[in-house]
Amino acid sequence: MVGGGYSSGRMLHPSLGAIGAILLMANYVVTAAISTYEAVRYIGAPFDLPVEWAPGLTIVAILLIGALNYVGPRRAGVFALFVAIAAVIISLILAACTLPRLSIGWEQFTQHAPRDVPPLRVWINLVSVVLALSGVESIANMTGIMVQPVRRTSKLAIWPVIIEVVVLNLILIIAIFSLPAMTEVGVIADQDPAALTAAENARNAAIKEHALEVLARQYVHPAFAAVASIVFGLLLLSATNTAVIAMISIQYAMSRDREMPEIFSRINQYGVPLYGLWAACALSAVVTVAAASFGEGTLETLAKMYAIGVVGAIVINLGSCLVNRKLAIKVLERIGMAAIGVVLAAIWITIPIVNLPALIFISVMLVSGLTMRFITQRVPRVRAAPTAALEAAAEAAAAPVGELLPFDPGKGRVLVASRGNLKLLRFAFDEARRRDANIFVLYVRDIAVMYAGQSAPLTPEEDHEATALFRQADSMAREFQVPMQPIYCVSRDPADVILDFSATYAVDVVMLGVSRRAGVLRALRGDVIAGVADNLPAEATLLIHA
């Protein structure tokens, strides 16, 4: 079950789930734009990159990440892990080096803290700092794909987010107030830019857009600052990549559930929904261009657009879980969820009132998304036609010859995993006949999405390549007089599926074909043969057909 506003809202009503999904989509669109923009500013800081170049380079970076995701790289998570570890280490060093200056920062903070602020102003200030909730909602949206038990896994995931948001960020924020630019010209929000010198404005702009690099340069060393800036930039690009994958997944799930056009669930040879990928990158690029031309500054405009999607998704998520009596939620938990939900709902309503960019952005997203949904549900779904090669293969195996033998539990078992390699398939049937064994023909539809929808999972009947392969396998089973069992599976990890079925059916031999992919593709997507060979049970033998 998918976590977040889409699945929880869909449990109550499909329209509510669709609205929740559109809000999640809006959140990830701005996440990709603002993360990439900040990544460009951080990576460009050591090289004195002009701020005027940042929007254009942001669009280029988004398109490059989209091109990388065309092949659905699985190693991105490993890269992100190493970058995250490096970022944590750098943040801890930075926090430790700023500790002696925290008293000065706290003094500056309290000195410039506004007094006798009207309650309405306090509320608006609170609304403007809800951006950190995005990390919490991201964890909520991942509960559907977490390792069981989800209750324990989610706690392990959420606590680092809370510590980072509450503790580390608080230390670094106070440290920012101790910077010379802050002590010399005062708090940024209190200053009229027209009254400041060009140098003062430049310092304040640097603090706004790459504050951690400024801190590292001021309190550690310029070389350390350069390394830290690049690491933080790479971490932000990793966040962009995660947002792009999430957008692809949302569109795919909604398309499978008949909430969006069928075209968004069509996948390429690497299992990536191609049109969903294009839409994700195009939306993020358009939002970047719109923010850059709004007149308030790219970062400021993106920040104003950011919170409305994530807060709305949280409200729908909490509200749907709260009123759904089928969920096993304790009374005290429901009360707490209700209290949080009311506060966040008030924030959600306030955001478009005080932020015009947020109002325009979310209105366009909701109107466009719901219009597309309305049209989708009233137009008959058209399935993609098989290619000429697949039609020829299906016709060649259309006329079965001979008898299909039933599965014999007393015989040995051979498993062959193939995506259409007929030479491997024929070799496997010949080997099964020689061993007098049953054969399992496994077709794994590699799909690079985090979640694949709820009501309409992909089936062999609509997967033309799988249908053609199973027809060929049926014909060979009759020709070689070997008991055959076809298996169809959709997964993000083919090696894991092969190992799972090998153990489940206690197979004697696993047969795989050598990948024809280039070394770069294997590096990005991983090597299935290596994954199977490293983890195959000792009782099974691995045969590789070249």
C-alpha positions, 0 to 999 in steps of 0.5 A: 500500500502506497503511503501519503495523501494519494492512497489514504485519500483514495481509501475514502474516495478516488477524487480525494486521492487524486487531489492528494496525488496532485498536491504531492506532485506539486510538492515534488515539482517545486522540490526538484526546482528549488533543490537544483537551483540551490545545488547550482548556487552551492556548487558554483559558489567556490567558482564565483558563479554569477547569480544570473546564470543560476536559473539557466543552469538549473534547467540544464541540470534538471534535464541532465538528471532526466537523461540519467533517469532514462535508464532508471539507475539503481545505483543512485541510492548508493551514491546518495548514501555516500553523499549524505554521510559526507554531508553529515560529517561536514555538518557536524564539523561545521557545527562544532567549529561554530559552537564558540560563536553561538553566544554571539549569534544568540545575542544577535538573534535576541537583539534583533528579534521583533518585540510586541509582534501582532498575533497575525504577524506571528501566525504568518511567520509560522506559516513561512517556516513550515518547509521543514515538514517536507522531510516528514511527508517524504518519510510518510510517502515511503511507508508503502515500500518500507521493509516490514515491520513498517512501524519499526522501519518508519521510526528508524527513518523519522528520528534522523529527520527530526534530529537534523531539522530540530537540533543541527539546523537550530545550531547552524541558524544561530551560527549564521547570526554570528557572521560578520555580515549579520553583525555589521549590517543587521538581520537580513529581514530588517534591512532595506536593500536600497540602504545597503552598499553593493558589498553588503547586499552581496554578503546578504545574498550569499548568506541567503542562497548558500549559507553553509558555504559562507559559514564554512569559509568564515569559521573553518577554512576556504578549502573546506568551504569549497569541498563542503559547498560541492558536497551539499550541492551534490546532496541537493542534486540527489534530492532532485533525483529523488523528487523526479523519481517520485513524480514519475511514480505518482504519474504511473500509479495514477495512470494504472488506476485510471486517474491519468492518461494511459500514456503515463504508464508506458515504459521504455526498455529500461522500465522507466515511464518515459512520458512521466519522466518528460512531464516531471522534467518539463514541469520542474523546468517551467516552474524554474523559468516562472520563478525567475521571471516573477520579479522577487528572485528565483529562490524567494519565489520558489520558497513561497511556492514550496509549502502549499503542496506538501502541507496540503498532502499532509492535511489530506493524509492525516484527515483521511487516516483520521476518519477511516475507521478501518485503520487500526489507530488508537484513540489518543493517536486519533486525537493527536492527529486531529490536533495536528491536522487542524493546525496544518489545515489553517496553515494550508489556507493561509499560504495562498492568502499571503503568497500569490505565487503559491496561489497561482501555482497550486491553482494551475496544478489542480485545474490541470490535473483534475481536467486531465483526470476528467478527460481520462475517465471519459475516453476509452483506454487505448493499449499500445500495439505490439511491434512488428517483431513481437507480432512475428514472434507470436505468429511463429508460436501461434500453432502449438504442436504436440502435447503440453505435459503437466508439472511433475513434482517428482522431477528436478527443476530448472529456472530460466529467466529471460526477457526474449532471448530465444537462444537462451530459452532453447538451450534451457529447454534442451537442458531440462529435457536432458535432465528430465526436469520441469522448467520454470520460465520467468519473465521479470518486467523491470519497472523503475517506479517506487510504487505501481498503483493499487487497482490495476497491476501490470499483467502478462496479457498487456505486456506484449513482450512477455506474451510473445515469450510465453508463447515461444516457451509453450511451443518449445515445451511441446517440442521438447516434451518438458513440463513448463510453468510460466511466471510473470513478475513486475519488480524494481530488482530482477536479481531479487525476484530470481533469487526469491523464486529460486528459493521458493521452488527449490530449483536445482539449476538457474539459467541466465543469459549474458547481458548485452548492455554496455559497461556504463549501463551495468554500472548505473543499473547493476549487474543481474548475474552478479547479484544472483551469483552472490546470493544464490543458495548453495543447493542451486547451480548457476548456468550462464549462457553466452 
